[in-house]
């Protein structure tokens, strides 16, 4: 997620937790990148997300829906998904 340098990563972690729904078991920041090709004053934050339920294996549709919700919420919060 590309955001302004001064945007706290905890804010984005909170957005992820709130938007991912009950399938999210864990979400952790694992990398911070600054430099080209990012603009000055920007950084890229990479989060590792783990989705699961105890009773069964999640379907691809369920995980895709949770990820879509997270990505939309991050964009609404001012982030840009880095492709």
Gaussian input, Z-matrix of N, CA and C with variables (Angstrom, degrees):
# hf/3-21g

backbone

0 1
 N
 C     1     B1
 C     2     B2     1     A1
 N     3     B3     2     A2     1     D1
 C     4     B4     3     A3     2     D2
 C     5     B5     4     A4     3     D3
 N     6     B6     5     A5     4     D4
 C     7     B7     6     A6     5     D5
 C     8     B8     7     A7     6     D6
 N     9     B9     8     A8     7     D7
 C    10    B10     9     A9     8     D8
 C    11    B11    10    A10     9     D9
 N    12    B12    11    A11    10    D10
 C    13    B13    12    A12    11    D11
 C    14    B14    13    A13    12    D12
 N    15    B15    14    A14    13    D13
 C    16    B16    15    A15    14    D14
 C    17    B17    16    A16    15    D15
 N    18    B18    17    A17    16    D16
 C    19    B19    18    A18    17    D17
 C    20    B20    19    A19    18    D18
 N    21    B21    20    A20    19    D19
 C    22    B22    21    A21    20    D20
 C    23    B23    22    A22    21    D21
 N    24    B24    23    A23    22    D22
 C    25    B25    24    A24    23    D23
 C    26    B26    25    A25    24    D24
 N    27    B27    26    A26    25    D25
 C    28    B28    27    A27    26    D26
 C    29    B29    28    A28    27    D27
 N    30    B30    29    A29    28    D28
 C    31    B31    30    A30    29    D29
 C    32    B32    31    A31    30    D30
 N    33    B33    32    A32    31    D31
 C    34    B34    33    A33    32    D32
 C    35    B35    34    A34    33    D33
 N    36    B36    35    A35    34    D34
 C    37    B37    36    A36    35    D35
 C    38    B38    37    A37    36    D36
 N    39    B39    38    A38    37    D37
 C    40    B40    39    A39    38    D38
 C    41    B41    40    A40    39    D39
 N    42    B42    41    A41    40    D40
 C    43    B43    42    A42    41    D41
 C    44    B44    43    A43    42    D42
 N    45    B45    44    A44    43    D43
 C    46    B46    45    A45    44    D44
 C    47    B47    46    A46    45    D45
 N    48    B48    47    A47    46    D46
 C    49    B49    48    A48    47    D47
 C    50    B50    49    A49    48    D48
 N    51    B51    50    A50    49    D49
 C    52    B52    51    A51    50    D50
 C    53    B53    52    A52    51    D51
 N    54    B54    53    A53    52    D52
 C    55    B55    54    A54    53    D53
 C    56    B56    55    A55    54    D54
 N    57    B57    56    A56    55    D55
 C    58    B58    57    A57    56    D56
 C    59    B59    58    A58    57    D57
 N    60    B60    59    A59    58    D58
 C    61    B61    60    A60    59    D59
 C    62    B62    61    A61    60    D60
 N    63    B63    62    A62    61    D61
 C    64    B64    63    A63    62    D62
 C    65    B65    64    A64    63    D63
 N    66    B66    65    A65    64    D64
 C    67    B67    66    A66    65    D65
 C    68    B68    67    A67    66    D66
 N    69    B69    68    A68    67    D67
 C    70    B70    69    A69    68    D68
 C    71    B71    70    A70    69    D69
 N    72    B72    71    A71    70    D70
 C    73    B73    72    A72    71    D71
 C    74    B74    73    A73    72    D72
 N    75    B75    74    A74    73    D73
 C    76    B76    75    A75    74    D74
 C    77    B77    76    A76    75    D75
 N    78    B78    77    A77    76    D76
 C    79    B79    78    A78    77    D77
 C    80    B80    79    A79    78    D78
 N    81    B81    80    A80    79    D79
 C    82    B82    81    A81    80    D80
 C    83    B83    82    A82    81    D81
 N    84    B84    83    A83    82    D82
 C    85    B85    84    A84    83    D83
 C    86    B86    85    A85    84    D84
 N    87    B87    86    A86    85    D85
 C    88    B88    87    A87    86    D86
 C    89    B89    88    A88    87    D87
 N    90    B90    89    A89    88    D88
 C    91    B91    90    A90    89    D89
 C    92    B92    91    A91    90    D90
 N    93    B93    92    A92    91    D91
 C    94    B94    93    A93    92    D92
 C    95    B95    94    A94    93    D93
 N    96    B96    95    A95    94    D94
 C    97    B97    96    A96    95    D95
 C    98    B98    97    A97    96    D96
 N    99    B99    98    A98    97    D97
 C   100   B100    99    A99    98    D98
 C   101   B101   100   A100    99    D99
 N   102   B102   101   A101   100   D100
 C   103   B103   102   A102   101   D101
 C   104   B104   103   A103   102   D102
 N   105   B105   104   A104   103   D103
 C   106   B106   105   A105   104   D104
 C   107   B107   106   A106   105   D105
 N   108   B108   107   A107   106   D106
 C   109   B109   108   A108   107   D107
 C   110   B110   109   A109   108   D108
 N   111   B111   110   A110   109   D109
 C   112   B112   111   A111   110   D110
 C   113   B113   112   A112   111   D111
 N   114   B114   113   A113   112   D112
 C   115   B115   114   A114   113   D113
 C   116   B116   115   A115   114   D114
 N   117   B117   116   A116   115   D115
 C   118   B118   117   A117   116   D116
 C   119   B119   118   A118   117   D117
 N   120   B120   119   A119   118   D118
 C   121   B121   120   A120   119   D119
 C   122   B122   121   A121   120   D120
 N   123   B123   122   A122   121   D121
 C   124   B124   123   A123   122   D122
 C   125   B125   124   A124   123   D123
 N   126   B126   125   A125   124   D124
 C   127   B127   126   A126   125   D125
 C   128   B128   127   A127   126   D126
 N   129   B129   128   A128   127   D127
 C   130   B130   129   A129   128   D128
 C   131   B131   130   A130   129   D129
 N   132   B132   131   A131   130   D130
 C   133   B133   132   A132   131   D131
 C   134   B134   133   A133   132   D132
 N   135   B135   134   A134   133   D133
 C   136   B136   135   A135   134   D134
 C   137   B137   136   A136   135   D135
 N   138   B138   137   A137   136   D136
 C   139   B139   138   A138   137   D137
 C   140   B140   139   A139   138   D138
 N   141   B141   140   A140   139   D139
 C   142   B142   141   A141   140   D140
 C   143   B143   142   A142   141   D141
 N   144   B144   143   A143   142   D142
 C   145   B145   144   A144   143   D143
 C   146   B146   145   A145   144   D144
 N   147   B147   146   A146   145   D145
 C   148   B148   147   A147   146   D146
 C   149   B149   148   A148   147   D147
 N   150   B150   149   A149   148   D148
 C   151   B151   150   A150   149   D149
 C   152   B152   151   A151   150   D150
 N   153   B153   152   A152   151   D151
 C   154   B154   153   A153   152   D152
 C   155   B155   154   A154   153   D153
 N   156   B156   155   A155   154   D154
 C   157   B157   156   A156   155   D155
 C   158   B158   157   A157   156   D156
 N   159   B159   158   A158   157   D157
 C   160   B160   159   A159   158   D158
 C   161   B161   160   A160   159   D159
 N   162   B162   161   A161   160   D160
 C   163   B163   162   A162   161   D161
 C   164   B164   163   A163   162   D162
 N   165   B165   164   A164   163   D163
 C   166   B166   165   A165   164   D164
 C   167   B167   166   A166   165   D165
 N   168   B168   167   A167   166   D166
 C   169   B169   168   A168   167   D167
 C   170   B170   169   A169   168   D168
 N   171   B171   170   A170   169   D169
 C   172   B172   171   A171   170   D170
 C   173   B173   172   A172   171   D171
 N   174   B174   173   A173   172   D172
 C   175   B175   174   A174   173   D173
 C   176   B176   175   A175   174   D174
 N   177   B177   176   A176   175   D175
 C   178   B178   177   A177   176   D176
 C   179   B179   178   A178   177   D177
 N   180   B180   179   A179   178   D178
 C   181   B181   180   A180   179   D179
 C   182   B182   181   A181   180   D180
 N   183   B183   182   A182   181   D181
 C   184   B184   183   A183   182   D182
 C   185   B185   184   A184   183   D183
 N   186   B186   185   A185   184   D184
 C   187   B187   186   A186   185   D185
 C   188   B188   187   A187   186   D186
 N   189   B189   188   A188   187   D187
 C   190   B190   189   A189   188   D188
 C   191   B191   190   A190   189   D189
 N   192   B192   191   A191   190   D190
 C   193   B193   192   A192   191   D191
 C   194   B194   193   A193   192   D192
 N   195   B195   194   A194   193   D193
 C   196   B196   195   A195   194   D194
 C   197   B197   196   A196   195   D195
 N   198   B198   197   A197   196   D196
 C   199   B199   198   A198   197   D197
 C   200   B200   199   A199   198   D198
 N   201   B201   200   A200   199   D199
 C   202   B202   201   A201   200   D200
 C   203   B203   202   A202   201   D201
 N   204   B204   203   A203   202   D202
 C   205   B205   204   A204   203   D203
 C   206   B206   205   A205   204   D204
 N   207   B207   206   A206   205   D205
 C   208   B208   207   A207   206   D206
 C   209   B209   208   A208   207   D207
 N   210   B210   209   A209   208   D208
 C   211   B211   210   A210   209   D209
 C   212   B212   211   A211   210   D210
 N   213   B213   212   A212   211   D211
 C   214   B214   213   A213   212   D212
 C   215   B215   214   A214   213   D213
 N   216   B216   215   A215   214   D214
 C   217   B217   216   A216   215   D215
 C   218   B218   217   A217   216   D216
 N   219   B219   218   A218   217   D217
 C   220   B220   219   A219   218   D218
 C   221   B221   220   A220   219   D219
 N   222   B222   221   A221   220   D220
 C   223   B223   222   A222   221   D221
 C   224   B224   223   A223   222   D222
 N   225   B225   224   A224   223   D223
 C   226   B226   225   A225   224   D224
 C   227   B227   226   A226   225   D225
 N   228   B228   227   A227   226   D226
 C   229   B229   228   A228   227   D227
 C   230   B230   229   A229   228   D228
 N   231   B231   230   A230   229   D229
 C   232   B232   231   A231   230   D230
 C   233   B233   232   A232   231   D231
 N   234   B234   233   A233   232   D232
 C   235   B235   234   A234   233   D233
 C   236   B236   235   A235   234   D234
 N   237   B237   236   A236   235   D235
 C   238   B238   237   A237   236   D236
 C   239   B239   238   A238   237   D237
 N   240   B240   239   A239   238   D238
 C   241   B241   240   A240   239   D239
 C   242   B242   241   A241   240   D240
 N   243   B243   242   A242   241   D241
 C   244   B244   243   A243   242   D242
 C   245   B245   244   A244   243   D243
 N   246   B246   245   A245   244   D244
 C   247   B247   246   A246   245   D245
 C   248   B248   247   A247   246   D246

   B1=1.4451
   B2=1.5217
   B3=1.3042
   B4=1.4619
   B5=1.5227
   B6=1.3342
   B7=1.4626
   B8=1.5191
   B9=1.3294
   B10=1.4590
   B11=1.5226
   B12=1.3133
   B13=1.4584
   B14=1.5324
   B15=1.3176
   B16=1.4618
   B17=1.5327
   B18=1.3180
   B19=1.4759
   B20=1.5294
   B21=1.3247
   B22=1.4680
   B23=1.5319
   B24=1.3217
   B25=1.4650
   B26=1.5235
   B27=1.3262
   B28=1.4571
   B29=1.5157
   B30=1.3354
   B31=1.4660
   B32=1.5312
   B33=1.3344
   B34=1.4596
   B35=1.5232
   B36=1.3237
   B37=1.4644
   B38=1.5275
   B39=1.3162
   B40=1.4598
   B41=1.5289
   B42=1.3294
   B43=1.4655
   B44=1.5282
   B45=1.3191
   B46=1.4636
   B47=1.5239
   B48=1.3245
   B49=1.4730
   B50=1.5265
   B51=1.3085
   B52=1.4602
   B53=1.5259
   B54=1.3076
   B55=1.4629
   B56=1.5268
   B57=1.3194
   B58=1.4680
   B59=1.5141
   B60=1.3112
   B61=1.4495
   B62=1.5191
   B63=1.3260
   B64=1.4591
   B65=1.5278
   B66=1.3158
   B67=1.4621
   B68=1.5288
   B69=1.3187
   B70=1.4726
   B71=1.5216
   B72=1.3204
   B73=1.4589
   B74=1.5252
   B75=1.3294
   B76=1.4556
   B77=1.5239
   B78=1.3132
   B79=1.4548
   B80=1.5092
   B81=1.3178
   B82=1.4649
   B83=1.5267
   B84=1.3094
   B85=1.4609
   B86=1.5241
   B87=1.3454
   B88=1.4549
   B89=1.5220
   B90=1.3302
   B91=1.4629
   B92=1.5222
   B93=1.3216
   B94=1.4660
   B95=1.5225
   B96=1.3301
   B97=1.4686
   B98=1.5185
   B99=1.3214
   B100=1.4631
   B101=1.5291
   B102=1.3013
   B103=1.4619
   B104=1.5173
   B105=1.3425
   B106=1.4699
   B107=1.5190
   B108=1.2950
   B109=1.4554
   B110=1.5294
   B111=1.3217
   B112=1.4560
   B113=1.5214
   B114=1.3110
   B115=1.4654
   B116=1.5265
   B117=1.3144
   B118=1.4646
   B119=1.5229
   B120=1.3197
   B121=1.4511
   B122=1.5194
   B123=1.3327
   B124=1.4670
   B125=1.5263
   B126=1.3254
   B127=1.4644
   B128=1.5181
   B129=1.3113
   B130=1.4533
   B131=1.5243
   B132=1.3187
   B133=1.4549
   B134=1.5246
   B135=1.3335
   B136=1.4648
   B137=1.5268
   B138=1.3219
   B139=1.4548
   B140=1.5253
   B141=1.3134
   B142=1.4646
   B143=1.5261
   B144=1.3267
   B145=1.4544
   B146=1.5230
   B147=1.3274
   B148=1.4700
   B149=1.5249
   B150=1.3240
   B151=1.4534
   B152=1.5255
   B153=1.3191
   B154=1.4657
   B155=1.5179
   B156=1.3184
   B157=1.4589
   B158=1.5235
   B159=1.3118
   B160=1.4638
   B161=1.5207
   B162=1.3088
   B163=1.4542
   B164=1.5278
   B165=1.3385
   B166=1.4667
   B167=1.5220
   B168=1.3084
   B169=1.4559
   B170=1.5268
   B171=1.3148
   B172=1.4653
   B173=1.5205
   B174=1.3237
   B175=1.4585
   B176=1.5272
   B177=1.3011
   B178=1.4561
   B179=1.5268
   B180=1.3110
   B181=1.4667
   B182=1.5240
   B183=1.3244
   B184=1.4615
   B185=1.5250
   B186=1.3210
   B187=1.4598
   B188=1.5239
   B189=1.3233
   B190=1.4666
   B191=1.5295
   B192=1.3241
   B193=1.4657
   B194=1.5309
   B195=1.3279
   B196=1.4673
   B197=1.5268
   B198=1.3250
   B199=1.4654
   B200=1.5243
   B201=1.3131
   B202=1.4665
   B203=1.5246
   B204=1.3179
   B205=1.4621
   B206=1.5226
   B207=1.3284
   B208=1.4680
   B209=1.5277
   B210=1.3173
   B211=1.4682
   B212=1.5259
   B213=1.3220
   B214=1.4677
   B215=1.5316
   B216=1.3163
   B217=1.4682
   B218=1.5259
   B219=1.3302
   B220=1.4668
   B221=1.5250
   B222=1.3158
   B223=1.4647
   B224=1.5276
   B225=1.3288
   B226=1.4669
   B227=1.5296
   B228=1.3319
   B229=1.4621
   B230=1.5365
   B231=1.3263
   B232=1.4596
   B233=1.5061
   B234=1.3250
   B235=1.4627
   B236=1.5102
   B237=1.3153
   B238=1.4620
   B239=1.5203
   B240=1.3181
   B241=1.4576
   B242=1.5198
   B243=1.3164
   B244=1.4784
   B245=1.5195
   B246=1.3138
   B247=1.4601
   B248=1.4747
   A1=107.43
   A2=118.45
   A3=122.88
   A4=108.10
   A5=114.74
   A6=121.31
   A7=109.71
   A8=115.27
   A9=119.99
   A10=109.55
   A11=115.84
   A12=122.80
   A13=112.60
   A14=116.91
   A15=119.92
   A16=113.86
   A17=118.15
   A18=121.34
   A19=109.25
   A20=118.46
   A21=120.75
   A22=112.09
   A23=116.08
   A24=120.01
   A25=110.94
   A26=117.52
   A27=120.78
   A28=112.68
   A29=116.92
   A30=120.68
   A31=110.59
   A32=115.13
   A33=119.41
   A34=111.07
   A35=117.47
   A36=120.64
   A37=109.99
   A38=116.67
   A39=121.28
   A40=110.97
   A41=116.90
   A42=121.24
   A43=109.74
   A44=116.61
   A45=120.91
   A46=110.49
   A47=116.84
   A48=120.22
   A49=111.46
   A50=116.71
   A51=120.98
   A52=112.08
   A53=116.98
   A54=120.53
   A55=113.97
   A56=118.49
   A57=121.04
   A58=113.12
   A59=117.12
   A60=120.09
   A61=112.78
   A62=115.93
   A63=121.04
   A64=115.00
   A65=118.04
   A66=119.86
   A67=112.85
   A68=117.24
   A69=120.34
   A70=109.42
   A71=115.99
   A72=121.21
   A73=111.85
   A74=116.52
   A75=119.70
   A76=108.85
   A77=116.32
   A78=122.30
   A79=108.94
   A80=116.76
   A81=120.78
   A82=111.61
   A83=114.54
   A84=120.95
   A85=107.59
   A86=117.60
   A87=118.79
   A88=114.06
   A89=117.80
   A90=117.83
   A91=109.68
   A92=114.53
   A93=122.22
   A94=106.64
   A95=116.58
   A96=120.97
   A97=109.64
   A98=114.24
   A99=121.87
   A100=107.41
   A101=116.94
   A102=119.91
   A103=111.19
   A104=113.14
   A105=120.07
   A106=109.48
   A107=117.98
   A108=129.59
   A109=113.99
   A110=118.43
   A111=120.46
   A112=110.69
   A113=115.78
   A114=121.08
   A115=109.55
   A116=115.40
   A117=120.36
   A118=108.97
   A119=116.41
   A120=121.02
   A121=114.45
   A122=116.60
   A123=121.51
   A124=109.32
   A125=115.78
   A126=121.06
   A127=108.88
   A128=115.42
   A129=122.22
   A130=108.19
   A131=116.12
   A132=122.40
   A133=108.36
   A134=116.67
   A135=120.81
   A136=108.81
   A137=115.34
   A138=122.24
   A139=109.27
   A140=115.88
   A141=122.28
   A142=106.54
   A143=116.42
   A144=121.64
   A145=109.47
   A146=115.41
   A147=120.66
   A148=108.26
   A149=115.22
   A150=122.56
   A151=109.16
   A152=117.25
   A153=120.66
   A154=110.43
   A155=114.96
   A156=123.72
   A157=106.33
   A158=116.70
   A159=120.61
   A160=113.33
   A161=117.41
   A162=121.40
   A163=115.73
   A164=116.57
   A165=117.98
   A166=110.13
   A167=114.78
   A168=121.43
   A169=108.36
   A170=116.23
   A171=120.31
   A172=109.98
   A173=115.11
   A174=119.59
   A175=109.28
   A176=115.19
   A177=121.10
   A178=110.75
   A179=116.43
   A180=121.38
   A181=110.28
   A182=118.16
   A183=121.60
   A184=111.83
   A185=116.27
   A186=120.35
   A187=110.61
   A188=117.06
   A189=120.44
   A190=111.15
   A191=117.51
   A192=121.37
   A193=110.53
   A194=116.81
   A195=120.48
   A196=110.37
   A197=117.48
   A198=121.03
   A199=111.26
   A200=117.98
   A201=120.84
   A202=109.97
   A203=116.56
   A204=120.89
   A205=110.56
   A206=116.95
   A207=121.56
   A208=110.21
   A209=117.01
   A210=120.12
   A211=111.59
   A212=117.67
   A213=120.69
   A214=110.41
   A215=116.34
   A216=120.18
   A217=111.05
   A218=117.28
   A219=120.29
   A220=111.03
   A221=116.96
   A222=120.29
   A223=110.60
   A224=117.19
   A225=120.84
   A226=111.57
   A227=115.81
   A228=121.84
   A229=112.21
   A230=116.87
   A231=120.74
   A232=115.67
   A233=117.16
   A234=120.39
   A235=111.26
   A236=115.11
   A237=121.24
   A238=107.14
   A239=116.90
   A240=121.27
   A241=107.85
   A242=114.80
   A243=119.96
   A244=108.16
   A245=115.37
   A246=121.10
   A247=116.13
   D1=122.05
   D2=179.48
   D3=-91.49
   D4=125.35
   D5=-178.09
   D6=-140.90
   D7=167.85
   D8=173.79
   D9=-60.03
   D10=145.89
   D11=-178.48
   D12=-54.22
   D13=-35.90
   D14=-175.06
   D15=-87.16
   D16=0.97
   D17=178.52
   D18=-76.36
   D19=119.23
   D20=-179.54
   D21=-62.87
   D22=134.24
   D23=178.96
   D24=-63.87
   D25=-28.44
   D26=177.88
   D27=-62.75
   D28=-32.74
   D29=176.24
   D30=-61.54
   D31=-43.96
   D32=-178.97
   D33=-71.07
   D34=-36.30
   D35=176.37
   D36=-61.00
   D37=-38.48
   D38=177.95
   D39=-66.07
   D40=-41.59
   D41=176.89
   D42=-60.11
   D43=-42.41
   D44=179.74
   D45=-63.06
   D46=-49.54
   D47=-179.01
   D48=-59.41
   D49=-42.35
   D50=-177.80
   D51=-68.72
   D52=-40.31
   D53=-173.38
   D54=-87.17
   D55=-21.19
   D56=-175.06
   D57=-72.83
   D58=-26.98
   D59=179.80
   D60=84.71
   D61=-172.39
   D62=-171.81
   D63=-71.35
   D64=-11.47
   D65=179.74
   D66=-77.05
   D67=-17.90
   D68=-178.04
   D69=-73.75
   D70=121.12
   D71=177.43
   D72=-97.69
   D73=-32.56
   D74=-176.83
   D75=-157.44
   D76=141.57
   D77=175.26
   D78=-143.19
   D79=120.26
   D80=-175.90
   D81=-134.83
   D82=140.12
   D83=171.68
   D84=-72.29
   D85=127.68
   D86=179.84
   D87=-124.29
   D88=-7.29
   D89=178.85
   D90=-158.20
   D91=142.80
   D92=173.81
   D93=-126.80
   D94=127.23
   D95=-179.49
   D96=-123.14
   D97=136.24
   D98=172.91
   D99=-131.07
   D100=144.33
   D101=177.86
   D102=126.29
   D103=-175.53
   D104=-178.30
   D105=-60.87
   D106=138.80
   D107=9.67
   D108=-93.57
   D109=13.20
   D110=-179.98
   D111=-72.72
   D112=147.99
   D113=177.50
   D114=-69.77
   D115=156.54
   D116=175.87
   D117=-58.01
   D118=140.74
   D119=179.60
   D120=83.53
   D121=5.39
   D122=179.91
   D123=-117.47
   D124=155.87
   D125=173.56
   D126=-144.44
   D127=158.36
   D128=179.07
   D129=-111.13
   D130=126.00
   D131=178.72
   D132=-109.65
   D133=126.85
   D134=179.35
   D135=-108.54
   D136=127.60
   D137=179.77
   D138=-114.01
   D139=140.84
   D140=173.31
   D141=-101.41
   D142=123.68
   D143=-179.06
   D144=-114.49
   D145=136.68
   D146=177.30
   D147=-122.28
   D148=121.03
   D149=178.76
   D150=-107.75
   D151=139.74
   D152=178.73
   D153=-168.80
   D154=160.73
   D155=166.83
   D156=-136.17
   D157=154.78
   D158=-176.41
   D159=-73.21
   D160=-33.52
   D161=-167.89
   D162=-80.32
   D163=-21.80
   D164=-170.99
   D165=-163.94
   D166=176.00
   D167=173.99
   D168=-84.94
   D169=134.64
   D170=177.06
   D171=-69.74
   D172=150.33
   D173=175.41
   D174=-88.02
   D175=160.23
   D176=176.56
   D177=-60.64
   D178=-37.62
   D179=179.80
   D180=-62.65
   D181=-42.32
   D182=179.78
   D183=-63.53
   D184=-45.22
   D185=-179.43
   D186=-68.77
   D187=-41.69
   D188=177.99
   D189=-60.24
   D190=-40.05
   D191=179.71
   D192=-66.24
   D193=-42.54
   D194=178.33
   D195=-63.95
   D196=-42.76
   D197=179.31
   D198=-65.99
   D199=-38.93
   D200=177.82
   D201=-62.23
   D202=-41.22
   D203=178.19
   D204=-62.42
   D205=-43.27
   D206=178.94
   D207=-62.98
   D208=-47.98
   D209=-177.31
   D210=-62.68
   D211=-41.49
   D212=178.44
   D213=-64.67
   D214=-41.91
   D215=-179.51
   D216=-65.44
   D217=-39.56
   D218=177.81
   D219=-65.51
   D220=-40.08
   D221=177.14
   D222=-65.76
   D223=-40.60
   D224=176.92
   D225=-63.18
   D226=-27.90
   D227=179.86
   D228=-85.36
   D229=3.66
   D230=176.90
   D231=98.91
   D232=5.66
   D233=177.97
   D234=-90.43
   D235=161.99
   D236=174.82
   D237=-124.98
   D238=127.49
   D239=179.78
   D240=-71.98
   D241=123.15
   D242=-178.75
   D243=-86.97
   D244=123.96
   D245=-175.88
   D246=-89.01

